[in-house]
Amino acid sequence: MNKKLNGGSAEDGAPVPAEEIRAAVTAGRLVYTDGATQTFDSDGTTRYVEGGRETEGTWSVDDTGHFCSFWPPSYRASYDLRWMVEGGDAVGLRFADLRSGSHFEGRYQ
């Protein structure tokens, strides 16, 4: 599923501005390369499904404009969030963990 978010013109690999993160993550279900899926609700709830197992956490945008997630009981992470754009449409998001540097991509379903 391609998304045109807020009528904007995102560029592939460009950072998602802090004021657009909510719209970007709630625009649709993300499917990751390993087949796992994730949804983000506007109330800050997120659900991750891998191999039929669902976990629930929360997400937010911190004071520095980074996307953050919390998975009980104690896992917290902050990410640099970038657009995946094809043919002028936002097709997904790239996440880069600020602590570990690990990267992953999710495509809108």
Z-matrix of the N, CA and C atoms (Angstrom, degrees):
N
C 1 1.441
C 2 1.524 1 108.15
N 3 1.298 2 116.97 1 127.63
C 4 1.453 3 121.79 2 175.99
C 5 1.514 4 109.53 3 -92.72
N 6 1.288 5 115.93 4 144.21
C 7 1.463 6 120.89 5 -178.61
C 8 1.513 7 110.06 6 -124.35
N 9 1.306 8 116.09 7 132.44
C 10 1.452 9 121.45 8 166.88
C 11 1.509 10 104.31 9 -105.39
N 12 1.309 11 116.55 10 110.91
C 13 1.454 12 121.52 11 -173.43
C 14 1.514 13 111.12 12 -98.84
N 15 1.315 14 115.65 13 124.19
C 16 1.469 15 122.08 14 177.37
C 17 1.522 16 112.60 15 51.60
N 18 1.322 17 116.94 16 27.11
C 19 1.450 18 120.24 17 179.15
C 20 1.521 19 113.19 18 64.04
N 21 1.322 20 116.44 19 12.57
C 22 1.459 21 121.26 20 -176.68
C 23 1.508 22 112.33 21 -77.32
N 24 1.303 23 114.90 22 172.57
C 25 1.453 24 120.09 23 178.44
C 26 1.526 25 108.58 24 -125.19
N 27 1.301 26 116.49 25 76.33
C 28 1.459 27 122.24 26 179.36
C 29 1.523 28 109.57 27 -67.64
N 30 1.322 29 115.42 28 148.43
C 31 1.457 30 121.07 29 176.27
C 32 1.515 31 108.90 30 -109.37
N 33 1.323 32 116.22 31 144.63
C 34 1.456 33 120.92 32 -179.97
C 35 1.529 34 110.09 33 -57.68
N 36 1.329 35 115.57 34 128.01
C 37 1.452 36 121.63 35 178.33
C 38 1.515 37 114.88 36 84.88
N 39 1.336 38 117.36 37 -6.73
C 40 1.465 39 120.23 38 179.83
C 41 1.522 40 110.06 39 -74.81
N 42 1.323 41 117.39 40 146.41
C 43 1.469 42 120.21 41 176.76
C 44 1.529 43 110.48 42 -61.34
N 45 1.320 44 116.12 43 143.91
C 46 1.455 45 120.69 44 172.51
C 47 1.533 46 105.93 45 -81.03
N 48 1.339 47 117.89 46 118.46
C 49 1.468 48 119.21 47 179.53
C 50 1.523 49 110.95 48 -60.96
N 51 1.322 50 116.54 49 146.74
C 52 1.467 51 121.53 50 -177.08
C 53 1.525 52 111.88 51 -50.92
N 54 1.327 53 116.97 52 -40.32
C 55 1.466 54 119.82 53 -177.97
C 56 1.525 55 113.54 54 -71.98
N 57 1.335 56 117.84 55 -9.34
C 58 1.458 57 121.79 56 178.50
C 59 1.529 58 113.28 57 -107.38
N 60 1.323 59 117.90 58 -5.09
C 61 1.465 60 120.55 59 -176.36
C 62 1.520 61 111.35 60 -60.78
N 63 1.329 62 118.41 61 -45.35
C 64 1.474 63 120.86 62 -179.64
C 65 1.534 64 110.70 63 -56.30
N 66 1.323 65 117.04 64 -47.88
C 67 1.466 66 120.61 65 179.70
C 68 1.528 67 110.98 66 -65.13
N 69 1.334 68 116.30 67 -38.29
C 70 1.472 69 120.16 68 -177.66
C 71 1.520 70 112.03 69 -65.74
N 72 1.330 71 117.42 70 -46.27
C 73 1.466 72 118.81 71 -175.71
C 74 1.526 73 112.72 72 -78.85
N 75 1.321 74 117.83 73 -26.24
C 76 1.473 75 119.42 74 -179.50
C 77 1.526 76 112.43 75 -92.58
N 78 1.325 77 117.91 76 2.35
C 79 1.466 78 121.76 77 -176.47
C 80 1.526 79 113.33 78 -67.02
N 81 1.315 80 118.43 79 -22.09
C 82 1.458 81 120.56 80 -179.72
C 83 1.514 82 111.13 81 171.49
N 84 1.321 83 114.66 82 168.35
C 85 1.466 84 120.76 83 177.55
C 86 1.521 85 108.51 84 -64.02
N 87 1.331 86 115.85 85 137.10
C 88 1.460 87 120.83 86 175.53
C 89 1.523 88 109.27 87 -100.27
N 90 1.323 89 115.46 88 138.59
C 91 1.462 90 122.13 89 175.21
C 92 1.522 91 106.84 90 -115.59
N 93 1.335 92 115.73 91 124.86
C 94 1.460 93 121.57 92 -178.23
C 95 1.527 94 110.39 93 -91.98
N 96 1.324 95 116.79 94 165.37
C 97 1.459 96 121.37 95 -175.25
C 98 1.526 97 112.95 96 -61.06
N 99 1.334 98 117.65 97 -25.22
C 100 1.464 99 120.29 98 178.62
C 101 1.528 100 112.84 99 -86.84
N 102 1.343 101 117.55 100 3.80
C 103 1.462 102 121.77 101 178.74
C 104 1.517 103 114.76 102 92.73
N 105 1.322 104 117.63 103 -10.36
C 106 1.464 105 120.39 104 177.09
C 107 1.529 106 108.69 105 -66.88
N 108 1.332 107 116.34 106 154.96
C 109 1.452 108 121.42 107 178.27
C 110 1.526 109 109.70 108 -126.24
N 111 1.330 110 115.05 109 157.91
C 112 1.450 111 119.61 110 178.86
C 113 1.519 112 109.92 111 -149.19
N 114 1.324 113 115.24 112 138.67
C 115 1.458 114 121.41 113 173.68
C 116 1.518 115 108.69 114 -120.15
N 117 1.311 116 114.99 115 150.69
C 118 1.455 117 123.11 116 178.61
C 119 1.522 118 107.27 117 -126.67
N 120 1.309 119 116.58 118 122.90
C 121 1.463 120 121.09 119 178.09
C 122 1.522 121 109.43 120 -94.18
N 123 1.331 122 115.51 121 154.07
C 124 1.465 123 120.08 122 -178.23
C 125 1.528 124 112.46 123 -66.05
N 126 1.349 125 117.80 124 -17.33
C 127 1.472 126 120.12 125 178.29
C 128 1.526 127 112.93 126 -83.16
N 129 1.341 128 117.41 127 2.51
C 130 1.459 129 120.98 128 178.43
C 131 1.513 130 114.67 129 95.88
N 132 1.324 131 117.81 130 4.98
C 133 1.464 132 122.06 131 177.47
C 134 1.531 133 109.12 132 -89.58
N 135 1.329 134 116.28 133 143.28
C 136 1.456 135 120.76 134 174.15
C 137 1.522 136 109.08 135 -133.08
N 138 1.326 137 115.79 136 145.51
C 139 1.464 138 122.40 137 177.73
C 140 1.522 139 108.69 138 -126.77
N 141 1.333 140 114.55 139 130.25
C 142 1.462 141 122.45 140 -178.39
C 143 1.519 142 107.02 141 -119.08
N 144 1.335 143 116.64 142 128.65
C 145 1.459 144 121.14 143 -179.29
C 146 1.527 145 108.57 144 -122.44
N 147 1.336 146 114.60 145 121.40
C 148 1.465 147 121.36 146 178.67
C 149 1.513 148 108.37 147 -135.30
N 150 1.327 149 115.69 148 123.31
C 151 1.459 150 120.28 149 179.19
C 152 1.520 151 113.09 150 58.75
N 153 1.330 152 117.20 151 33.26
C 154 1.457 153 121.23 152 179.49
C 155 1.515 154 114.46 153 83.09
N 156 1.323 155 117.25 154 -5.26
C 157 1.470 156 121.44 155 -179.81
C 158 1.523 157 109.72 156 -99.25
N 159 1.327 158 116.60 157 124.68
C 160 1.464 159 121.59 158 -179.06
C 161 1.520 160 111.00 159 -103.25
N 162 1.333 161 115.37 160 135.72
C 163 1.460 162 121.21 161 172.00
C 164 1.516 163 107.57 162 -124.30
N 165 1.330 164 115.74 163 153.27
C 166 1.458 165 120.61 164 -178.47
C 167 1.519 166 109.64 165 -124.77
N 168 1.316 167 114.85 166 138.19
C 169 1.457 168 121.54 167 178.06
C 170 1.513 169 109.56 168 -142.99
N 171 1.320 170 115.07 169 -162.29
C 172 1.456 171 120.61 170 177.68
C 173 1.521 172 109.42 171 -131.00
N 174 1.315 173 115.46 172 158.96
C 175 1.455 174 120.97 173 177.35
C 176 1.519 175 108.74 174 -135.26
N 177 1.339 176 115.47 175 159.12
C 178 1.460 177 121.41 176 179.28
C 179 1.528 178 108.83 177 -161.08
N 180 1.321 179 114.84 178 176.48
C 181 1.461 180 122.22 179 172.58
C 182 1.523 181 105.84 180 -117.88
N 183 1.340 182 116.88 181 125.81
C 184 1.467 183 119.15 182 -176.51
C 185 1.532 184 111.64 183 -83.31
N 186 1.317 185 115.97 184 178.88
C 187 1.463 186 121.95 185 -176.87
C 188 1.526 187 113.39 186 -65.18
N 189 1.327 188 116.97 187 -18.43
C 190 1.463 189 120.03 188 178.59
C 191 1.526 190 112.18 189 -95.36
N 192 1.342 191 117.25 190 3.10
C 193 1.461 192 121.40 191 177.32
C 194 1.508 193 114.73 192 85.26
N 195 1.343 194 117.79 193 18.34
C 196 1.464 195 121.02 194 177.65
C 197 1.527 196 110.64 195 -98.05
N 198 1.307 197 114.68 196 149.30
C 199 1.458 198 122.09 197 174.79
C 200 1.527 199 108.19 198 -76.59
N 201 1.329 200 117.28 199 133.51
C 202 1.465 201 121.98 200 -178.51
C 203 1.526 202 110.17 201 -128.51
N 204 1.312 203 115.88 202 149.26
C 205 1.463 204 120.06 203 175.17
C 206 1.524 205 109.49 204 -134.97
N 207 1.322 206 114.07 205 152.21
C 208 1.458 207 122.03 206 177.80
C 209 1.519 208 107.89 207 -133.06
N 210 1.333 209 115.86 208 128.54
C 211 1.465 210 122.59 209 178.37
C 212 1.525 211 107.35 210 -123.18
N 213 1.327 212 115.83 211 111.79
C 214 1.473 213 119.15 212 -179.16
C 215 1.530 214 111.05 213 -57.58
N 216 1.315 215 117.26 214 146.21
C 217 1.460 216 124.00 215 10.31
C 218 1.527 217 114.26 216 -89.44
N 219 1.356 218 119.81 217 -19.69
C 220 1.459 219 116.51 218 -171.23
C 221 1.528 220 115.84 219 -148.46
N 222 1.326 221 119.62 220 3.46
C 223 1.466 222 119.70 221 -176.11
C 224 1.523 223 110.92 222 -82.05
N 225 1.325 224 116.06 223 121.74
C 226 1.460 225 122.77 224 176.22
C 227 1.519 226 108.65 225 -125.75
N 228 1.327 227 115.58 226 142.26
C 229 1.459 228 120.00 227 177.57
C 230 1.522 229 109.29 228 -147.45
N 231 1.331 230 115.28 229 150.97
C 232 1.458 231 122.50 230 174.50
C 233 1.516 232 107.93 231 -123.60
N 234 1.322 233 115.59 232 143.75
C 235 1.460 234 120.83 233 -172.53
C 236 1.521 235 112.03 234 -132.43
N 237 1.311 236 114.47 235 147.20
C 238 1.444 237 123.23 236 164.06
C 239 1.526 238 104.22 237 -84.37
N 240 1.307 239 117.83 238 126.68
C 241 1.465 240 122.31 239 -175.71
C 242 1.520 241 108.85 240 -112.60
N 243 1.337 242 116.05 241 127.14
C 244 1.472 243 121.48 242 -178.89
C 245 1.524 244 110.43 243 -129.74
N 246 1.320 245 113.95 244 152.70
C 247 1.467 246 120.84 245 -179.54
C 248 1.523 247 112.31 246 -75.75
N 249 1.329 248 115.56 247 147.11
C 250 1.460 249 123.12 248 163.80
C 251 1.522 250 104.43 249 -111.25
N 252 1.327 251 116.67 250 118.09
C 253 1.459 252 121.34 251 -175.43
C 254 1.525 253 108.99 252 -126.52
N 255 1.327 254 115.17 253 133.86
C 256 1.462 255 121.68 254 175.79
C 257 1.521 256 107.86 255 -135.70
N 258 1.320 257 116.50 256 130.77
C 259 1.457 258 120.52 257 178.29
C 260 1.520 259 113.40 258 57.70
N 261 1.323 260 117.02 259 30.24
C 262 1.454 261 121.22 260 178.42
C 263 1.512 262 115.19 261 84.84
N 264 1.333 263 117.51 262 -3.03
C 265 1.467 264 121.44 263 179.99
C 266 1.520 265 110.83 264 -110.49
N 267 1.334 266 115.66 265 140.65
C 268 1.459 267 120.32 266 173.30
C 269 1.523 268 107.45 267 -71.78
N 270 1.343 269 117.10 268 119.55
C 271 1.455 270 121.81 269 -178.17
C 272 1.523 271 112.57 270 -110.22
N 273 1.338 272 116.32 271 -5.67
C 274 1.452 273 118.63 272 179.93
C 275 1.515 274 111.55 273 173.76
N 276 1.326 275 113.82 274 -170.17
C 277 1.457 276 121.75 275 -176.27
C 278 1.519 277 110.21 276 -133.93
N 279 1.332 278 115.49 277 145.46
C 280 1.462 279 122.64 278 173.67
C 281 1.522 280 107.91 279 -109.39
N 282 1.308 281 116.13 280 130.88
C 283 1.458 282 122.70 281 179.90
C 284 1.525 283 108.50 282 -112.37
N 285 1.327 284 116.83 283 134.78
C 286 1.467 285 122.03 284 174.26
C 287 1.519 286 107.43 285 -127.94
N 288 1.322 287 116.52 286 116.20
C 289 1.458 288 122.39 287 -179.46
C 290 1.525 289 109.11 288 -65.39
N 291 1.323 290 116.82 289 124.40
C 292 1.463 291 120.95 290 -176.76
C 293 1.521 292 112.72 291 -67.52
N 294 1.317 293 117.77 292 -26.56
C 295 1.467 294 121.00 293 -178.24
C 296 1.527 295 111.52 294 -85.77
N 297 1.325 296 116.47 295 -52.14
C 298 1.468 297 119.81 296 -173.44
C 299 1.521 298 113.44 297 -93.18
N 300 1.338 299 116.65 298 -21.20
C 301 1.457 300 119.70 299 -176.58
C 302 1.518 301 113.79 300 82.42
N 303 1.343 302 117.58 301 -0.83
C 304 1.464 303 119.23 302 -179.84
C 305 1.538 304 109.55 303 -67.35
N 306 1.343 305 114.36 304 149.27
C 307 1.450 306 121.55 305 -176.88
C 308 1.525 307 110.41 306 -122.81
N 309 1.312 308 116.07 307 147.89
C 310 1.463 309 120.93 308 169.39
C 311 1.515 310 108.91 309 -153.65
N 312 1.341 311 115.13 310 158.02
C 313 1.451 312 121.77 311 -177.01
C 314 1.518 313 110.12 312 -123.56
N 315 1.335 314 114.80 313 143.69
C 316 1.451 315 120.77 314 174.01
C 317 1.511 316 109.28 315 -128.32
N 318 1.343 317 115.51 316 133.26
C 319 1.468 318 120.78 317 178.27
C 320 1.514 319 109.08 318 -103.16
N 321 1.338 320 115.33 319 140.49
C 322 1.465 321 119.34 320 175.31
C 323 1.519 322 109.61 321 -62.68
N 324 1.303 323 116.09 322 136.16
C 325 1.462 324 120.82 323 179.91
C 326 1.513 325 108.93 324 -96.46
